[in-house]
Amino acid sequence: MLQKHAEELATLTLESKVLDEKIKGLKSLILDEMKAQKLTSFKDEFGTVSYVTRSTYKYSDEIKQLETNVKLKKVEEEETGKAQVYITEYVQMNFPKV
């Protein structure tokens, strides 16, 4: 039974990856069309599609150094047991390399 479930998981995971790529491609096409038509959103019987943006930032070396110091402090707390550990259980599917 376990093998059957693992086989189904593998099949569905691979199908999901294919669908994710198709979705990514469709979103790119839709974005290009919306930009060309200068639309910020459109609505149809399936719902509303919106053109959205997200800002990202590149920080100064000073901030990068502070982040590095925080990472080192986190490792120190993990190693000394000061940091509290939370364990999450899950199943991971690894595919053979082709």
N, C-alpha and C positions, 0 to 999 in steps of 0.2 A: 504494500500500500504506500509506503514512504517513497519508493522509487517512482510510482505512478504520479504521486503528487509533485515530486521533484521534476519529472518530465513535463508535467503540465505547467509548472512554474517557469521552466526554461522556455517552453513554447510561447507562453504569454509574454514573458520578458522580451524575447526577441521581436515578437509582434509589436509590442509597445515601443521598442526602439525604432522600428520602421515607421510606425504612426507618428512618433515624435519628430522624425525627420520630415515627414510629409507636412505636419502641422507647421514646423519651422519654415518650410518653403512657402506654404500658403500665406503665413503671416507676413513674410517678406514681400510677396506679390501684392497683398492687400495694402501694406504700408506704402509701397511704391505708387500704387493707384490712388491712394488717398492723398499723397503728397502732390501728385500730378493734378488732381482735381481740387486741391486746396481744401480738403475736407478735414475737420477735426473729429467727426464721428458720423456714423450713419446707422439707421435703425431699419430692421426688416422683421419678418415673422420669426426669425431665430433669436433675435435680441439686438443689442446695440454693440457696435464695434467702435472703439475709440482710439484715436491717435494720442499716445501719451509719451512723455519724456521722463527720464530719470537722470539726475545729475550725479556725477562721481567726482571725487577730488583727489588730487595728488598733493601730498603734504611735504612740508619742508624737512630737511635733514634733522632738525631739532625734534620734530614730532616723531620721525622714524626712530630716533635714538630713544626717546621716551617709551615708544612701543616695544622696542627691543628690551629695555630695562624691565618693563612689565612682564614680558614673556619669560625672562630669566627669573624674576621673582615668583611667577607661577610655577615654574619647574622646581624651584627651591621649596615652595610650600607643598608640592606634590611629593617630593622626595622625603621631606621631614614629617609628612603625615598631617600637617596643619590644614591642608586643603581637604574638604569633605568630598568623598567619592560617591558618585551616583552611577549605577550600572543599568544600562538599557539592554534588554534582550531583543534580538531580531534575527531574521534569516537573511543570509546573503547568498546570491547566486553568482558563481564564477564560471565563466565559459572557457573551454579549452582553447588554447592559442592555435590559430590556423596558419 
